[in-house]
């Protein structure tokens, strides 16, 4: 049987090895059996959920401290700086984060440990090159962007600080996803994505607490604290990754994968379509909304929209937990052709996440104004209606399941790239209209609508390309299959 071809449901067929010209039977499955799959989901999900809860609580405290350190105008400028970092990091990452999950998971599943060492080294080399590139580019162009595009003069004096923040975020993202590829959900969850992971959020909260005690404020101090948080997280992640890689054997395997043979270019051939997806994902996110509002509206309105958007991660948290756990398993199940198990996994997790997201949304729908006022101050109560509108889109997003991830982890990154480019064109066109002529309310409706449309299109693409469904199962059969 050709190991590159899909195998019948339930069979185990990893890539075989040759010893003395004789093909030996596989010693381990590429993907876990049902009991180990359930165990991995429970353990990994437990770590991811715990990390998200801790990160959520700390992030709420961080945003509350920022709202009290900074005026609404300054907070709007900080949110614009954060959005700039996210965009720059999405570019500098070169798509390596999601590529790392897939490639490291596949290499580890084939027990190609020596190739895995080489793969990790090349991933780090490429991500450092990307981090350096965005550092140089933003240092050169940041003042023009701050003064003439975003109309945020407060960011003009801290261009270099934002460049450091951007570069450190690139490295942190890739290191985190390498651990996810190793199925080390514990470390990946603890490191997280700056500044929403437990470690970076905790470091940032400590820095902001010191500034509050010293009665020091300003956008420059807030950004400096964020830079220190990102750099400290990169240092910790690097030490942990070095320790993990050192445990891998150095002996070369008799066969080599295409990526191992092709080197950096083979990695980039996989990651570049994911880079396009990452950049277009920015255009389809709340970060691009902040950019458009910064261009066309006052920074006080940016602060209102940003405050509402920062609470939405509580609705999206279930999907974030799911996507933190399932990527290596999705890649492995796809290699074996176990599509029935793959659909049960995707729909079962979507069902869990969808009901959790709906519960959080209902709380926001009833108490959103009070929550915003408590966390950010009385001025931000006016963002309650924004929270409800944006929350509807987030509930649909979570209920759609890991549809984007399903394409990226199964070799269909180019299909996802095409979807992202199309959705980006629509989002930018309607977003400009909404920001310029309607304001924050119009932007909220456009944001929710585009998110719903993107998920519908992606679900249909997954069904056509993989033959599986990813969205919530109201019959609960997928959930029962996941528990069995």
N, C-alpha and C positions, 0 to 999 in steps of 0.2 A: 504493500500500500504506500502511495506517495504521501510522505508526512506533511507536505505543503498543502495538500488538499483537505477540505473539511471532512471530518470523520462523522460516522453515525452518532446520533445522540447517545450520550452516556459512555462512549468508548474513551479510552485513554491512549493517546498516541503523541508523545513529545517527539522532537527530532531525535532520531537514533544516533548512536555513535558506532564507528567502525573500529574493530580491533582485529588486526591480522587479516583484514579483508572480509571479515564476517560481520554482518549487521547483528548487533546484540539487541535483545528486547529492551524496551524502555524500563527504567527503574522507578520512575516517578511520573505522575501526571503533571501536565502543564498547569492544570487548574485543579482546585480542591474538589473532593467529593462533597456530597450534600452535608454531611456532618461537619467536616472541616470548614466548608463554606459558611455554615451557620455560626460556627465558633469564631471564624475570622470576622464576620459581620458584627457579632455581639461584642467581641473584645475591641475591635477597631472602632466600631460605632460608639462604644462606651467611652473610649479615650477621646474621640472626636467630639462627642456630645459634651463631655465634661470640659474639654478645652474651650468649646464655643460658649458654654455657660459662663465660665470664668472670664473669657475675653469679652463677652457681652456686658457683664457687670462692670468690668474695669473700663471698657470703652464708654459706657454711659457716664461713669465718673469723670473720665477724661473730657468728654464733650461738655459736661456740666462745669468743669473747671475752666475750660476754654471760654465758655460763654460768660463767665464771671471775670476772667482776666482781660477779655477783649470787648471792645464796643461792637455793636452789630456791624458796623462798617469794617472794623478790623477782623472780625470773625469771617465775614464774607471774603476778605482778602486771604485769610488762612485757608479757607475751603478751596479757593482758586489755586493756591500754591499746592495743596494736596492733589487736586485734579491734575495739575501740571506734572506732578511727580508720577501719578498713575499712568498718564499718557507716555511720558518719557521712559518709564520702566517697561511698559508694554512694548515699546519699540526696541529698547536696548536688550530686552530679554531674548529677542530673535525667535520667539516661539519655543525656546529650549525647555521651558518648564513642563509643558504638556508632553513634548517629545520625550523628555527624560522619564516621565512616568511610564509611557508606553515602552520605550526601548530598554530601560532598566528592568521593568517587570518581565518582558519577554526573555531577556538575557538571563535573568535569575531563574526563571521557570525552566529554561533549558539547562540549568546548572553550568553555564559557561562562565565560570567565576573569573578566569583570567581575562576574558573578553569584557566582563563587567568592569574590572579595574580600568582597562583602557578606555572604555566608554565614559566612565565617570570623569576621568582626567580630561578627556576631550570636551565634555560638556562644560566643565569648569573653565577651560581655556577659552572657549567660545563666549561664555557668559561674561568673563572678565573683559574680553575685547568689546563686547556690546556695552558694558557698563562704562568703559573708558570713552567710547564713541559718543554716548549721550551726554556724558559729563562735559566733553569738549564742545559739543554742539550747543548745549544749553548755556554754557558759560559765554559763548560767543553771541548767541541770539537772544538770551533771556531778557535783556533790558528792552529790546525792541518789542518783544512779546508782552512784557509787563505794561509798558507805557502806551503802546499804540494798538494793541489788540484787546487785552483784558482790561485796560484802563485801571490798573491797580498799581499806582506809584509806590505803595508800601513794599512791593516785592522787588523794586528796582535795586535796592541796597543789599539785598540778600540773595542775589543770583548765584553766587558761589555756594552758599549754604544749600540752596535748593538743588544744585548740581550734585553735591555730595549725597544728599538725601535720595536723589534719583538713582545714582550709581549703586549705592548700598542696597536699595530696594531690588534692583535687578539681581544682584548676587544672592540676596536672601531668598527670593522667589525660586531660583533654580535649585539652591541647596535644599529647600523645603520639599520640592517636587522630586528630587533624587531620593530622599528618604521615603516619599510616598511610593516611588517605584520599587523600592526594597520591601514594600508592605510594612514599613515601620511607621504605622499610623501614630504611635505614641509620640515620637519625636517630631514628626511632621505636624501634628496637631498642636504641640506645645510651641513650636517655632511660629507656625502660622504665617499669614501674609501681613506685612507691615502696613499700618500699625494695629491690625485687628487680632493678631495672635496673642495668646496669653503673655508670652515673654516680652515682645515689643510694647504691648499695651501697659504691662506692669512697670517697665522701665520708664515709659513716657509719663505715666501717672506719678511716679516718684519725682521725676524732674519738675513736673508742673506743680506738685505739692510744695516743693522747695521754693519755686518762684512765687507761689501764693503767700507762703509764710514770710518771704522777704519783701512782699508787696511790690513785685516787679512784674510789669506787663509789657505788651507789645507783640506785634506779629513776629519780629525778629527773634525774640526770646522763645516764642512758641515753636517756631521752625527749628531753632537750635536744639531744643529739647527733642524734637522729632528726629533730627539727624543723629543725635547721640543714641537714641533708642534703636534706630536702624543699624548703626555701626556696631553697637554692643551685641545685637542679635546675630549679625553676620559673624562676629568673632566666635560666639558660642556655637553656632551652627557649623562653622568650619572645623572647630575642635572635635565635635561629635562625628562629623563625616569622616575626618581622618582616622578616627578610631574604628569606625565601621569598615572602611576600605582596607585597613591593615589586617583585618581578620579574614579577608578573602585570599585563597591560595594564589600563588604566583605562577604555578605551572601552567603552561599553554595547553589548550585543548587541541586535539588533532584536526577538528573542523573549525572553520571561522564563518561568522555571519557576514551578510552583505555589508552591514554597517561597519563591522570591524575591518573588513577589507578596504572599504571606501574612505575611511577616515572622516575628517571634518566635513568634507563635502557631502558625504552620505547622510550625516546627521542634519546638515542644513537643508538637504533636499526634503527631509521630513518636517523640519521645524519651520521653514519659511512659510508654507501654507498656514501653519498654526500662528505664525507671526501676523499674517494678514487677518486671521480670525481674531487675534487678541486686539489688534488696533481697531478693527471694525467693532469689536465688542465695546471698546471705549466709547465709540460714537453711538452705541446703542445703550449706554449706561447713564446713570445720573451724573457722572463726571462730565460728560459732554454737555448735559443740560446746564451745569454750572458755568461752563465755558460760554455757552450762548447767552445765558443770562448776564454774565459778566461783560460781554460785548455790548449788549443792547439795553440792559437795565441797571439800576442802582445796586451797589454792593449790599445795601440793607435787604433788598429782595433776594439776593444771592444767599444771604445768611438765613432767611426764612426757609427757602427751598432746601438749603443744605441741612438745616436742623431736622426737617421732616425726613429727608433722605437718609440721614444717619440712623434714624430709628428703624428704617425698613430692613436692616440686616437682622432684626429680631424675627421678622416674618420669613426672611430668606434663610435663616439659620438651619432649619431642617435639611434643606437641599445642600447647603454648604457641608453639613455633617456627612450626608450621603456621598457627595462628590469627593470627600476626603478619604472615604473608605473603599469605594467600589472600583476605581480605575484599574488597579492591577488585575482584579478578578474579571472585569469586563474584557481586558486585553487577552487574558488567558483563555477564557471561555470561547472567545471568538476564534482563537487559533485552533481549538479542538472542534469547532463547528457545533457546539452545544447550544443551539439557539433557543430551545425550549427552556433550558435552565437560565439562559441569559434574559429571556423575557420575564420569567418569574422573578428574577432578581430585580430587574428594572421597575417592573410594575409594583412589586411588593414594597420596595423602598419608596416609590412615588406615592403610594397610598399612605404609608406612615407619615411622610413629610407633608403631604397635602392636607391631611386633617389637622396636623399640628399648626401649619401655617394659617389655616382658616380660624382656628381658635385664637391665635395671636391677633389676627386682623379684627376679629369681633371686639376684642378688648380695646384696640385702638379706635375703632369706630365709635365706641361709647365714651371712652375716657381719654381720647387723644389730646384734647385741649388741656386737660388737667395734667397729663403726663409731660407734655411739652413745657408747660408753665413751671412745673416742679423742677425739671431737669435744666432748662435753659434760662428761665426767667419769664416774667409776665409778657414781655414783648413778643415772645415766640408762640403764644397761644394762637395767634392769627394763622399759624401754619397747620392747624388741625384739619382743615378741609383738604389741604395738599396731601396730608398723610393718608387720608381715606382714599383719595383718587389714585395715588401711587400704590397704595396697598392692594387695590384690586388687581393691578397688573402683576404684583409680586405673588399673590395667591395663585393666579393662573400659571405663572412661571414655575412655582414649586410643584403644583399639581401635574405639570407636564413631565416631570421627572428628569432624569439625566440624559435628555435627548441629544444635547450638544456633545456631551462627553461620549455618548455611544458612538457617534460618528468619528470623533477624534481618536478614540482608542481602538478603532477597528480598521484603520487604514483609509478612511473616507474623509481625510482632512481637506482635500480639494473641494469636495462637495459642500462641506461646511463653510469653506472660504467663499464659494460662490453665493451661498445664502447670506452670509454676513455682508458681503459687498452690496448686494441688492438691498438688504434691509438698511444698510448705512446710508445709501443714496436717498431712500425715502425718509429716513429719520432726520437727516441734515436738512432736507428741503422743508419738511413740515416744521422742524424745530426752529429754523430761522424765522419762518412766518409767525410761529407762536410767540417766540421771544420778542420779536420786534413789534408786533401789533397787538398782542393779547396780554402778555406778561406771564407771571408764574402759574396762574390757573391754566392758561392755554398750554404751557409747557408740560404741566402735570398730565393733562389729557393726552397729549401727543406721546409722552413717555409711556404711559400705561397702554395705549393702543398699539404702539410699535412692539412692545414687549409681548403682548398677546399674539400679534400677527407673526412675529418671529418664531415663537414656540409652536404655533400651528404648522407653519411651513416646515420646521425642523422635524416635528413628529411625523409628518407625511414622508419626508426624505428618509428617515430611519426605517419606516415601514417598507418603503420601496427598495432600499438598498440592502437592508439586513433581514427584512421579513419579521421584525419584532415590533411590539408596541411598548412605549415607555410611560404612558400617562397613568394617572390614578385609576385603580380598579374598584369601582363602586360596589361590585359584587363581593369583594373581599377574598375572592378565591386565590389571587396571587399572594395575598398576605398570609393566608393559611398555608400555601405551598412553601412560603419562605420560612415559616415556623416549623414545618414538618421535617 
